[in-house]
Amino acid sequence: MSQNKIIGILTTSEDYKSVIKLNSTIYNKLAKKYGKLYIINLNNLLLFNQNKKKDRSSNLNSDIKIFKPKNSLELVSFCKNKKLIAFNGLGKDINTFKIHYALSKVDMVQILLMNIGYLSNEIIINVNNISNFTSSLYFKLNRKISRFLFRIATLLNIFPKIDYYFDSSYPIINNLNNSLIKKIERKFKFLKISYFKKAKLINSRSFDDLYNFSKNYNKYLVFVDSFFDHPDRVLREGNINKKVVIDYYNKLSFFLSKLSKLYKKKVVICIHPKNTNPLIKKHLSKFSIVKHRTSEMIKNSHIVIFHESSAALDAVLLKKNIINLQSKLLGNYLSKRSLMYSHELGVFTYDLDKDENLIKKYFDKNLKKSKKNYYKYINEYLNPDGKQPGFVKIMNIINKI
């Protein structure tokens, strides 16, 4: 790569460790290969920037550098006489519009990486709850209006388009490349109306992370925390009553205790990185609780238990036993998300609200049966692109830019 090219990640997050962790395999390999990778924090360019949190840049690879421009001019100046190859980690809401406009002034190849291989974060409105209905409707309208304006801006070349869109979903890439818009563009070469200039199929992040992995143990019962009062849920449904949170953790604790006795295995709670609610540690204190070790624990699991989490896809690739937990306490948003995972993955589902004895023979039978359903999901969303890791395909394309 010539000296006037730089590779970066565009973000507004101050949590740099999480930014890298999202796709650590490809980011660390790029940093090592090219000697430097920038996290470009564009938080100061947000229209309504109220984030006063301190940057968290500790424990980063020495080849990863932080650049946080004070304004648009500083961003443009930083990229002057350089070609920026950037992974887009930005949103499309109105608050980011100033950022996208500034990026249109930069010589840039923009990459959108969607290699998680899990279901879309759809917006669900609960008409049975007026508070939920109001907050969900506001969120949905705000998102639709923002995305409509964003699309108009890209069509008019006010905002830059995505040069390379990488996705591990075969159905999505297939639909994009055979869409009416792409057919029109192929027929009329002068028309450039698609937001994605090139859409490429790659294998998933889980496939890359587990590439060449061979050791597979069955030591623990691993619960992957979905963050019961996750901001995505609160945004759609409003604040969650503390009594509901406590009731949920108590039911979860009761179930995990029974499962532990049934299989005579230790329970490990993989707490969500952003879950700082002290109630989880208080009500699940009888179990081991770890953070930032989910992938490791899944590799060492006998059963993986979850509601909804992209981390569970590692368990699918490893052909692990999986239990999808459901409960009315999850609320409308998380319940729907959990059901989507259950439906698409075909995993064994158990209702936390039930108060019944667990029968090992029944669990074993259903866990074994559900594994037969993994293959379709793996072939379409996790390993749709043969044996080549996704990071290899991306790096080969970056080398040619």
VODO-524761 format. One line per field, with one value per residue (C-alpha): x, y, z; residue in three letters; residue number from 1; chain. Coordinates in steps of 0.25 Angstrom, whole numbers. Example, Ala and Ser with C-alpha at 12.3 -4.5 7.8 and 13.67 -1.06 7.14 Angstrom:
2
u <- c(49 / 55)
v <- c(-18 / -4)
w <- c(31 / 29)
code <- c(ALA / SER)
pos <- c(1 / 2)
unit <- c(A / A)
END
This chain:
401
u <- c(0 / 6 / 10 / -2 / -12 / -18 / -27 / -37 / -50 / -61 / -68 / -74 / -71 / -61 / -60 / -49 / -47 / -61 / -59 / -48 / -54 / -66 / -57 / -43 / -38 / -39 / -35 / -23 / -18 / -19 / -12 / 0 / 1 / 1 / 7 / -4 / -19 / -27 / -39 / -45 / -54 / -64 / -72 / -68 / -75 / -89 / -100 / -104 / -92 / -94 / -85 / -74 / -69 / -54 / -47 / -44 / -32 / -24 / -20 / -20 / -10 / 2 / -1 / -15 / -15 / -26 / -30 / -41 / -43 / -48 / -56 / -59 / -47 / -37 / -43 / -41 / -27 / -23 / -28 / -21 / -13 / -17 / -27 / -35 / -39 / -50 / -59 / -72 / -77 / -86 / -101 / -111 / -119 / -120 / -109 / -99 / -102 / -91 / -81 / -86 / -85 / -71 / -67 / -72 / -60 / -50 / -43 / -49 / -52 / -63 / -66 / -78 / -76 / -88 / -82 / -89 / -99 / -110 / -124 / -128 / -131 / -145 / -154 / -166 / -178 / -187 / -201 / -205 / -196 / -198 / -184 / -178 / -186 / -182 / -167 / -167 / -175 / -166 / -154 / -159 / -164 / -151 / -143 / -151 / -150 / -135 / -133 / -141 / -134 / -120 / -124 / -128 / -114 / -107 / -114 / -111 / -96 / -97 / -93 / -83 / -88 / -82 / -72 / -71 / -82 / -78 / -89 / -89 / -104 / -105 / -120 / -116 / -105 / -112 / -124 / -116 / -108 / -120 / -129 / -136 / -127 / -114 / -121 / -124 / -109 / -104 / -113 / -110 / -95 / -96 / -106 / -101 / -113 / -110 / -105 / -95 / -86 / -81 / -87 / -78 / -82 / -72 / -72 / -76 / -68 / -71 / -65 / -53 / -51 / -52 / -44 / -33 / -40 / -39 / -40 / -54 / -58 / -71 / -68 / -79 / -93 / -91 / -102 / -99 / -105 / -114 / -114 / -129 / -130 / -122 / -123 / -129 / -141 / -142 / -142 / -154 / -162 / -157 / -151 / -153 / -158 / -148 / -157 / -158 / -143 / -142 / -153 / -146 / -132 / -138 / -145 / -133 / -125 / -135 / -134 / -119 / -118 / -127 / -120 / -107 / -112 / -117 / -104 / -95 / -87 / -83 / -91 / -83 / -90 / -84 / -89 / -92 / -80 / -89 / -97 / -94 / -107 / -103 / -115 / -109 / -97 / -106 / -117 / -107 / -96 / -96 / -90 / -77 / -79 / -69 / -68 / -60 / -59 / -71 / -64 / -55 / -66 / -75 / -63 / -63 / -78 / -86 / -99 / -100 / -113 / -117 / -129 / -123 / -109 / -100 / -89 / -99 / -95 / -81 / -88 / -96 / -83 / -77 / -90 / -92 / -104 / -113 / -125 / -132 / -139 / -152 / -161 / -172 / -162 / -154 / -164 / -169 / -156 / -146 / -157 / -159 / -144 / -143 / -154 / -147 / -134 / -142 / -149 / -137 / -127 / -137 / -131 / -138 / -147 / -150 / -160 / -154 / -168 / -171 / -169 / -167 / -156 / -146 / -144 / -130 / -135 / -145 / -134 / -124 / -134 / -138 / -124 / -119 / -131 / -129 / -115 / -120 / -126 / -113 / -108 / -117 / -114 / -99 / -99 / -107 / -102 / -89 / -81 / -87 / -74 / -66 / -54 / -48 / -48 / -55 / -43 / -35 / -45 / -46 / -30 / -29 / -38 / -32 / -18 / -23 / -29)
v <- c(0 / 13 / 24 / 33 / 23 / 21 / 11 / 16 / 12 / 23 / 24 / 33 / 24 / 27 / 13 / 9 / -5 / -9 / -2 / -11 / -23 / -23 / -28 / -30 / -41 / -32 / -19 / -25 / -32 / -19 / -11 / -22 / -22 / -8 / -3 / 6 / 7 / 19 / 20 / 33 / 38 / 48 / 51 / 66 / 66 / 62 / 72 / 70 / 66 / 64 / 53 / 58 / 45 / 43 / 35 / 20 / 17 / 8 / -6 / -4 / -10 / 0 / 0 / 6 / 21 / 30 / 43 / 51 / 64 / 76 / 80 / 77 / 86 / 78 / 65 / 70 / 75 / 61 / 54 / 64 / 58 / 44 / 33 / 29 / 14 / 15 / 5 / 12 / 10 / 22 / 23 / 30 / 38 / 53 / 55 / 49 / 57 / 68 / 56 / 50 / 64 / 66 / 52 / 56 / 66 / 55 / 45 / 33 / 18 / 15 / 0 / -5 / -18 / -26 / -39 / -43 / -52 / -49 / -44 / -29 / -20 / -18 / -7 / -13 / -5 / -11 / -5 / -11 / -2 / 13 / 17 / 6 / 11 / 25 / 23 / 12 / 20 / 33 / 24 / 18 / 31 / 38 / 26 / 26 / 41 / 41 / 30 / 36 / 49 / 41 / 34 / 47 / 53 / 41 / 41 / 55 / 52 / 61 / 49 / 39 / 25 / 12 / 7 / -8 / -14 / -27 / -36 / -51 / -52 / -60 / -55 / -41 / -40 / -48 / -39 / -27 / -31 / -36 / -24 / -15 / -3 / -12 / -17 / -2 / 2 / -10 / -6 / 9 / 10 / 25 / 24 / 22 / 21 / 10 / 13 / 1 / 2 / -13 / -23 / -35 / -48 / -52 / -62 / -57 / -51 / -64 / -72 / -64 / -64 / -79 / -81 / -92 / -94 / -109 / -111 / -112 / -115 / -117 / -112 / -101 / -97 / -83 / -72 / -61 / -48 / -40 / -28 / -28 / -13 / -11 / 4 / -2 / -7 / 5 / 14 / 6 / 3 / 13 / 11 / -3 / -5 / -9 / -20 / -26 / -26 / -33 / -43 / -47 / -49 / -58 / -66 / -67 / -71 / -82 / -88 / -88 / -94 / -106 / -107 / -108 / -119 / -126 / -127 / -126 / -114 / -100 / -88 / -77 / -63 / -56 / -42 / -32 / -22 / -10 / -16 / -8 / -11 / -16 / -25 / -35 / -38 / -37 / -47 / -56 / -56 / -71 / -73 / -69 / -55 / -51 / -40 / -39 / -55 / -59 / -66 / -73 / -78 / -83 / -91 / -98 / -99 / -112 / -103 / -89 / -82 / -68 / -59 / -52 / -50 / -50 / -57 / -70 / -71 / -76 / -87 / -91 / -92 / -101 / -109 / -107 / -110 / -97 / -93 / -81 / -75 / -67 / -60 / -49 / -41 / -38 / -29 / -28 / -24 / -34 / -45 / -43 / -43 / -56 / -62 / -58 / -65 / -77 / -78 / -75 / -84 / -95 / -96 / -103 / -92 / -92 / -83 / -77 / -74 / -89 / -94 / -109 / -120 / -121 / -135 / -138 / -148 / -138 / -127 / -136 / -141 / -127 / -122 / -133 / -131 / -116 / -117 / -123 / -109 / -102 / -105 / -97 / -85 / -87 / -89 / -76 / -66 / -71 / -79 / -76 / -73 / -86 / -88 / -74 / -65 / -52 / -44 / -50 / -46 / -32 / -30 / -35 / -24 / -14 / -18 / -14 / -1)
w <- c(0 / -4 / 7 / 3 / 7 / 21 / 27 / 38 / 45 / 46 / 59 / 69 / 81 / 92 / 95 / 86 / 92 / 88 / 74 / 71 / 78 / 68 / 57 / 64 / 55 / 42 / 49 / 56 / 44 / 36 / 47 / 47 / 31 / 29 / 41 / 46 / 47 / 51 / 60 / 55 / 66 / 59 / 72 / 71 / 58 / 63 / 61 / 76 / 83 / 98 / 100 / 110 / 114 / 114 / 103 / 107 / 98 / 108 / 105 / 90 / 80 / 78 / 63 / 66 / 66 / 71 / 63 / 68 / 60 / 67 / 54 / 40 / 35 / 44 / 38 / 24 / 27 / 33 / 20 / 10 / 0 / 5 / 1 / 13 / 13 / 24 / 31 / 33 / 48 / 47 / 48 / 38 / 48 / 46 / 57 / 48 / 36 / 38 / 38 / 25 / 19 / 24 / 18 / 4 / 4 / 7 / -4 / 2 / -1 / 9 / 14 / 21 / 28 / 32 / 36 / 49 / 42 / 51 / 49 / 47 / 59 / 54 / 61 / 68 / 73 / 84 / 83 / 96 / 104 / 102 / 108 / 99 / 87 / 88 / 90 / 79 / 69 / 72 / 70 / 57 / 51 / 54 / 48 / 35 / 33 / 36 / 26 / 15 / 16 / 17 / 4 / -3 / 1 / -5 / -18 / -19 / -16 / -3 / 5 / 0 / -4 / 1 / -9 / -3 / 5 / 11 / 17 / 22 / 18 / 5 / 3 / 5 / -4 / -15 / -14 / -15 / -27 / -34 / -30 / -40 / -37 / -40 / -53 / -57 / -54 / -62 / -74 / -73 / -69 / -66 / -55 / -41 / -32 / -23 / -9 / -10 / -21 / -20 / -11 / -7 / 0 / 11 / 23 / 36 / 48 / 56 / 44 / 44 / 59 / 59 / 47 / 50 / 64 / 68 / 83 / 87 / 102 / 109 / 123 / 126 / 125 / 119 / 120 / 110 / 116 / 106 / 116 / 121 / 121 / 109 / 103 / 90 / 99 / 107 / 95 / 89 / 102 / 113 / 126 / 132 / 146 / 156 / 162 / 148 / 147 / 160 / 157 / 144 / 150 / 161 / 151 / 143 / 155 / 159 / 145 / 144 / 158 / 154 / 140 / 148 / 157 / 145 / 137 / 149 / 143 / 147 / 142 / 136 / 133 / 122 / 125 / 114 / 113 / 115 / 126 / 138 / 146 / 160 / 161 / 152 / 161 / 173 / 169 / 161 / 171 / 173 / 159 / 153 / 145 / 135 / 125 / 111 / 111 / 104 / 92 / 101 / 110 / 98 / 93 / 107 / 108 / 109 / 107 / 103 / 109 / 103 / 99 / 87 / 84 / 72 / 81 / 81 / 66 / 71 / 78 / 65 / 57 / 68 / 68 / 83 / 91 / 91 / 99 / 95 / 108 / 107 / 117 / 117 / 126 / 114 / 109 / 95 / 88 / 94 / 93 / 78 / 76 / 84 / 76 / 63 / 67 / 72 / 58 / 49 / 57 / 61 / 75 / 87 / 94 / 109 / 115 / 128 / 133 / 135 / 149 / 146 / 148 / 138 / 132 / 126 / 116 / 111 / 110 / 103 / 93 / 89 / 89 / 80 / 71 / 69 / 64 / 51 / 49 / 50 / 36 / 28 / 36 / 35 / 20 / 18 / 29 / 35 / 25 / 11 / 4 / 4 / 12 / 10 / 23 / 21 / 26 / 15 / 4 / 10 / 11 / -3 / -8 / 0 / -5 / -19 / -16)
code <- c(MET / SER / GLN / ASN / LYS / ILE / ILE / GLY / ILE / LEU / THR / THR / SER / GLU / ASP / TYR / LYS / SER / VAL / ILE / LYS / LEU / ASN / SER / THR / ILE / TYR / ASN / LYS / LEU / ALA / LYS / LYS / TYR / GLY / LYS / LEU / TYR / ILE / ILE / ASN / LEU / ASN / ASN / LEU / LEU / LEU / PHE / ASN / GLN / ASN / LYS / LYS / LYS / ASP / ARG / SER / SER / ASN / LEU / ASN / SER / ASP / ILE / LYS / ILE / PHE / LYS / PRO / LYS / ASN / SER / LEU / GLU / LEU / VAL / SER / PHE / CYS / LYS / ASN / LYS / LYS / LEU / ILE / ALA / PHE / ASN / GLY / LEU / GLY / LYS / ASP / ILE / ASN / THR / PHE / LYS / ILE / HIS / TYR / ALA / LEU / SER / LYS / VAL / ASP / MET / VAL / GLN / ILE / LEU / LEU / MET / ASN / ILE / GLY / TYR / LEU / SER / ASN / GLU / ILE / ILE / ILE / ASN / VAL / ASN / ASN / ILE / SER / ASN / PHE / THR / SER / SER / LEU / TYR / PHE / LYS / LEU / ASN / ARG / LYS / ILE / SER / ARG / PHE / LEU / PHE / ARG / ILE / ALA / THR / LEU / LEU / ASN / ILE / PHE / PRO / LYS / ILE / ASP / TYR / TYR / PHE / ASP / SER / SER / TYR / PRO / ILE / ILE / ASN / ASN / LEU / ASN / ASN / SER / LEU / ILE / LYS / LYS / ILE / GLU / ARG / LYS / PHE / LYS / PHE / LEU / LYS / ILE / SER / TYR / PHE / LYS / LYS / ALA / LYS / LEU / ILE / ASN / SER / ARG / SER / PHE / ASP / ASP / LEU / TYR / ASN / PHE / SER / LYS / ASN / TYR / ASN / LYS / TYR / LEU / VAL / PHE / VAL / ASP / SER / PHE / PHE / ASP / HIS / PRO / ASP / ARG / VAL / LEU / ARG / GLU / GLY / ASN / ILE / ASN / LYS / LYS / VAL / VAL / ILE / ASP / TYR / TYR / ASN / LYS / LEU / SER / PHE / PHE / LEU / SER / LYS / LEU / SER / LYS / LEU / TYR / LYS / LYS / LYS / VAL / VAL / ILE / CYS / ILE / HIS / PRO / LYS / ASN / THR / ASN / PRO / LEU / ILE / LYS / LYS / HIS / LEU / SER / LYS / PHE / SER / ILE / VAL / LYS / HIS / ARG / THR / SER / GLU / MET / ILE / LYS / ASN / SER / HIS / ILE / VAL / ILE / PHE / HIS / GLU / SER / SER / ALA / ALA / LEU / ASP / ALA / VAL / LEU / LEU / LYS / LYS / ASN / ILE / ILE / ASN / LEU / GLN / SER / LYS / LEU / LEU / GLY / ASN / TYR / LEU / SER / LYS / ARG / SER / LEU / MET / TYR / SER / HIS / GLU / LEU / GLY / VAL / PHE / THR / TYR / ASP / LEU / ASP / LYS / ASP / GLU / ASN / LEU / ILE / LYS / LYS / TYR / PHE / ASP / LYS / ASN / LEU / LYS / LYS / SER / LYS / LYS / ASN / TYR / TYR / LYS / TYR / ILE / ASN / GLU / TYR / LEU / ASN / PRO / ASP / GLY / LYS / GLN / PRO / GLY / PHE / VAL / LYS / ILE / MET / ASN / ILE / ILE / ASN / LYS / ILE)
pos <- c(1 / 2 / 3 / 4 / 5 / 6 / 7 / 8 / 9 / 10 / 11 / 12 / 13 / 14 / 15 / 16 / 17 / 18 / 19 / 20 / 21 / 22 / 23 / 24 / 25 / 26 / 27 / 28 / 29 / 30 / 31 / 32 / 33 / 34 / 35 / 36 / 37 / 38 / 39 / 40 / 41 / 42 / 43 / 44 / 45 / 46 / 47 / 48 / 49 / 50 / 51 / 52 / 53 / 54 / 55 / 56 / 57 / 58 / 59 / 60 / 61 / 62 / 63 / 64 / 65 / 66 / 67 / 68 / 69 / 70 / 71 / 72 / 73 / 74 / 75 / 76 / 77 / 78 / 79 / 80 / 81 / 82 / 83 / 84 / 85 / 86 / 87 / 88 / 89 / 90 / 91 / 92 / 93 / 94 / 95 / 96 / 97 / 98 / 99 / 100 / 101 / 102 / 103 / 104 / 105 / 106 / 107 / 108 / 109 / 110 / 111 / 112 / 113 / 114 / 115 / 116 / 117 / 118 / 119 / 120 / 121 / 122 / 123 / 124 / 125 / 126 / 127 / 128 / 129 / 130 / 131 / 132 / 133 / 134 / 135 / 136 / 137 / 138 / 139 / 140 / 141 / 142 / 143 / 144 / 145 / 146 / 147 / 148 / 149 / 150 / 151 / 152 / 153 / 154 / 155 / 156 / 157 / 158 / 159 / 160 / 161 / 162 / 163 / 164 / 165 / 166 / 167 / 168 / 169 / 170 / 171 / 172 / 173 / 174 / 175 / 176 / 177 / 178 / 179 / 180 / 181 / 182 / 183 / 184 / 185 / 186 / 187 / 188 / 189 / 190 / 191 / 192 / 193 / 194 / 195 / 196 / 197 / 198 / 199 / 200 / 201 / 202 / 203 / 204 / 205 / 206 / 207 / 208 / 209 / 210 / 211 / 212 / 213 / 214 / 215 / 216 / 217 / 218 / 219 / 220 / 221 / 222 / 223 / 224 / 225 / 226 / 227 / 228 / 229 / 230 / 231 / 232 / 233 / 234 / 235 / 236 / 237 / 238 / 239 / 240 / 241 / 242 / 243 / 244 / 245 / 246 / 247 / 248 / 249 / 250 / 251 / 252 / 253 / 254 / 255 / 256 / 257 / 258 / 259 / 260 / 261 / 262 / 263 / 264 / 265 / 266 / 267 / 268 / 269 / 270 / 271 / 272 / 273 / 274 / 275 / 276 / 277 / 278 / 279 / 280 / 281 / 282 / 283 / 284 / 285 / 286 / 287 / 288 / 289 / 290 / 291 / 292 / 293 / 294 / 295 / 296 / 297 / 298 / 299 / 300 / 301 / 302 / 303 / 304 / 305 / 306 / 307 / 308 / 309 / 310 / 311 / 312 / 313 / 314 / 315 / 316 / 317 / 318 / 319 / 320 / 321 / 322 / 323 / 324 / 325 / 326 / 327 / 328 / 329 / 330 / 331 / 332 / 333 / 334 / 335 / 336 / 337 / 338 / 339 / 340 / 341 / 342 / 343 / 344 / 345 / 346 / 347 / 348 / 349 / 350 / 351 / 352 / 353 / 354 / 355 / 356 / 357 / 358 / 359 / 360 / 361 / 362 / 363 / 364 / 365 / 366 / 367 / 368 / 369 / 370 / 371 / 372 / 373 / 374 / 375 / 376 / 377 / 378 / 379 / 380 / 381 / 382 / 383 / 384 / 385 / 386 / 387 / 388 / 389 / 390 / 391 / 392 / 393 / 394 / 395 / 396 / 397 / 398 / 399 / 400 / 401)
unit <- c(A / A / A / A / A / A / A / A / A / A / A / A / A / A / A / A / A / A / A / A / A / A / A / A / A / A / A / A / A / A / A / A / A / A / A / A / A / A / A / A / A / A / A / A / A / A / A / A / A / A / A / A / A / A / A / A / A / A / A / A / A / A / A / A / A / A / A / A / A / A / A / A / A / A / A / A / A / A / A / A / A / A / A / A / A / A / A / A / A / A / A / A / A / A / A / A / A / A / A / A / A / A / A / A / A / A / A / A / A / A / A / A / A / A / A / A / A / A / A / A / A / A / A / A / A / A / A / A / A / A / A / A / A / A / A / A / A / A / A / A / A / A / A / A / A / A / A / A / A / A / A / A / A / A / A / A / A / A / A / A / A / A / A / A / A / A / A / A / A / A / A / A / A / A / A / A / A / A / A / A / A / A / A / A / A / A / A / A / A / A / A / A / A / A / A / A / A / A / A / A / A / A / A / A / A / A / A / A / A / A / A / A / A / A / A / A / A / A / A / A / A / A / A / A / A / A / A / A / A / A / A / A / A / A / A / A / A / A / A / A / A / A / A / A / A / A / A / A / A / A / A / A / A / A / A / A / A / A / A / A / A / A / A / A / A / A / A / A / A / A / A / A / A / A / A / A / A / A / A / A / A / A / A / A / A / A / A / A / A / A / A / A / A / A / A / A / A / A / A / A / A / A / A / A / A / A / A / A / A / A / A / A / A / A / A / A / A / A / A / A / A / A / A / A / A / A / A / A / A / A / A / A / A / A / A / A / A / A / A / A / A / A / A / A / A / A / A / A / A / A / A / A / A / A / A / A / A / A / A / A / A / A / A / A / A / A / A / A / A / A / A / A / A / A / A / A / A / A / A / A / A / A / A / A / A / A / A / A / A / A / A / A / A / A / A / A / A / A / A / A / A)
END
